[in-house]
Amino acid sequence: MVHSFDGFNHLIRLDKGESVVGSLQKFIAEVKCEGAWLAGIGGVQAATLGFYNLETKEYKWQDFKGLYELTSLNGTIALNEQDEPVLHLHGTLSDGNYQTIGGHIKDLIAAGTIEIFVHRAYKPIHRKTDQSTGLKILDLP
């Protein structure tokens, strides 16, 4: 992973074989990021995606192997109730037949490269647990 900073926004480049989640966690620790919006594109050779079931309050995870275009990666960086940074990522992948899959990203492994744009928040973003859904939702004033 390499990244650059223009005074407010960051650009991150992942190379083949690098983990999106692992690289973003390393990035967050390096730059002390307490809130941001993320967007990305690139190529993926492996993915673990999830679907959240509101009734059971659990994710159903599925692994995908093979080459995919990462047509959309979106998400946030926020602080949990213990003030630890957490990622919330969603994505859409397209296969060689132009069919798409998508969901909550547990992790992605870069194929050729993945490019991620990080727009820092002006102040920390926080999450709190919502008892009715089991989700850690944005804690907005």
Backbone torsions as a table, in degrees:
resi	resn	phi	psi	omega
1	MET	NA	134.4	170.0
2	VAL	-128.7	150.2	178.2
3	HIS	-145.2	155.1	177.3
4	SER	-130.8	162.2	-174.5
5	PHE	-135.3	132.0	179.8
6	ASP	-102.5	13.2	-177.1
7	GLY	108.7	-20.7	176.8
8	PHE	-146.5	-43.1	-179.1
9	ASN	-102.7	152.1	177.2
10	HIS	-115.4	148.0	168.5
11	LEU	-118.3	133.5	-179.6
12	ILE	-120.9	135.9	173.3
13	ARG	-119.4	125.5	173.0
14	LEU	-102.6	142.4	177.4
15	ASP	-103.4	170.4	-176.6
16	LYS	-49.5	130.5	177.0
17	GLY	90.5	-7.8	-178.1
18	GLU	-85.0	145.5	179.6
19	SER	-85.3	133.0	176.1
20	VAL	-62.6	-51.4	-175.5
21	VAL	-66.1	-47.2	178.9
22	GLY	-60.3	-42.4	179.8
23	SER	-67.1	-42.0	179.0
24	LEU	-66.3	-37.3	176.8
25	GLN	-63.5	-40.7	176.7
26	LYS	-63.9	-44.6	178.2
27	PHE	-58.4	-48.0	-178.9
28	ILE	-58.1	-43.6	179.8
29	ALA	-66.0	-40.4	-178.1
30	GLU	-66.3	-42.6	-174.3
31	VAL	-101.3	0.3	179.2
32	LYS	56.3	50.5	-177.8
33	CYS	-80.7	127.0	-179.7
34	GLU	-113.9	6.7	177.8
35	GLY	174.4	132.3	179.8
36	ALA	-168.3	162.4	170.7
37	TRP	-110.1	141.1	-176.1
38	LEU	-121.5	146.2	171.9
39	ALA	-144.7	142.4	-178.6
40	GLY	-155.1	162.9	176.2
41	ILE	-145.3	167.2	175.3
42	GLY	151.9	-151.8	179.9
43	GLY	-123.8	146.2	-175.0
44	VAL	-129.8	138.4	175.4
45	GLN	-107.8	-13.1	176.2
46	ALA	-159.2	146.1	-178.4
47	ALA	-147.6	148.0	167.6
48	THR	-122.7	116.7	-177.8
49	LEU	-118.2	152.8	-179.1
50	GLY	-131.3	158.3	173.8
51	PHE	-126.7	126.7	-176.7
52	TYR	-90.3	124.8	178.4
53	ASN	-94.5	113.3	-178.1
54	LEU	-65.3	-28.9	-179.8
55	GLU	-72.0	-46.1	-178.4
56	THR	-88.7	-14.3	-176.9
57	LYS	58.5	40.0	179.4
58	GLU	-137.8	152.8	174.1
59	TYR	-87.0	143.5	167.5
60	LYS	-102.1	117.2	-175.9
61	TRP	-100.6	144.8	175.1
62	GLN	-141.5	136.3	177.2
63	ASP	-92.2	142.5	176.6
64	PHE	-128.3	126.5	178.2
65	LYS	-115.3	147.2	-179.2
66	GLY	121.5	178.0	-178.3
67	LEU	-88.0	131.5	178.5
68	TYR	-137.0	149.1	166.7
69	GLU	-84.5	131.4	172.1
70	LEU	-86.6	95.4	-175.1
71	THR	-81.2	-18.8	178.9
72	SER	-162.9	125.7	168.9
73	LEU	-125.4	124.6	178.7
74	ASN	-135.0	148.7	177.5
75	GLY	176.4	-171.7	-180.0
76	THR	-136.6	158.2	166.3
77	ILE	-114.6	129.1	179.1
78	ALA	-147.5	167.3	178.5
79	LEU	-96.0	135.0	177.3
80	ASN	-80.8	-172.2	-176.4
81	GLU	-67.2	-14.4	175.7
82	GLN	-100.4	12.6	-178.2
83	ASP	60.4	32.0	173.9
84	GLU	-101.2	138.4	179.8
85	PRO	-69.5	137.1	177.9
86	VAL	-132.1	149.9	177.3
87	LEU	-99.7	143.1	169.2
88	HIS	-129.7	107.1	-172.0
89	LEU	-124.7	138.4	172.2
90	HIS	-127.8	154.6	-179.8
91	GLY	-156.8	162.0	175.2
92	THR	-127.2	132.3	179.7
93	LEU	-118.6	147.7	177.6
94	SER	-123.8	134.5	-180.0
95	ASP	-92.2	-175.9	-178.2
96	GLY	-66.1	-13.9	176.3
97	ASN	-100.3	11.5	178.1
98	TYR	66.3	25.0	175.7
99	GLN	-94.7	141.8	-176.0
100	THR	-110.4	151.8	170.8
101	ILE	-135.2	157.3	179.4
102	GLY	-166.2	169.1	177.8
103	GLY	161.8	-165.7	176.6
104	HIS	-70.2	131.5	-177.1
105	ILE	-89.7	119.3	169.1
106	LYS	-85.9	-41.2	171.2
107	ASP	-170.0	156.9	174.1
108	LEU	-133.8	146.4	174.3
109	ILE	-114.5	126.2	-176.5
110	ALA	-64.9	140.3	171.9
111	ALA	-90.6	-91.5	177.2
112	GLY	-75.4	-56.4	179.2
113	THR	-163.8	159.1	169.3
114	ILE	-131.9	134.1	178.7
115	GLU	-113.1	128.7	-177.9
116	ILE	-126.5	128.7	176.0
117	PHE	-98.3	127.6	-178.6
118	VAL	-117.8	114.9	178.1
119	HIS	-102.5	107.4	-176.5
120	ARG	-68.7	146.2	175.5
121	ALA	-82.4	153.9	178.7
122	TYR	-71.2	-23.4	177.5
123	LYS	-144.5	166.2	-179.0
124	PRO	-58.6	146.1	174.1
125	ILE	-106.5	137.3	-177.6
126	HIS	-120.3	153.3	174.2
127	ARG	-122.0	152.2	174.8
128	LYS	-138.9	156.3	179.7
129	THR	-78.1	128.5	174.6
130	ASP	-95.6	113.0	-174.9
131	GLN	-63.5	-32.8	-176.1
132	SER	-71.5	-30.1	-178.2
133	THR	-110.1	-20.5	-174.9
134	GLY	82.2	-0.5	-178.6
135	LEU	-86.8	153.2	173.2
136	LYS	-93.8	99.8	-172.5
137	ILE	-96.0	162.3	176.6
138	LEU	-62.6	134.2	178.9
139	ASP	-98.0	93.0	-175.8
140	LEU	-103.6	143.9	-179.9
141	PRO	-65.9	NA	NA
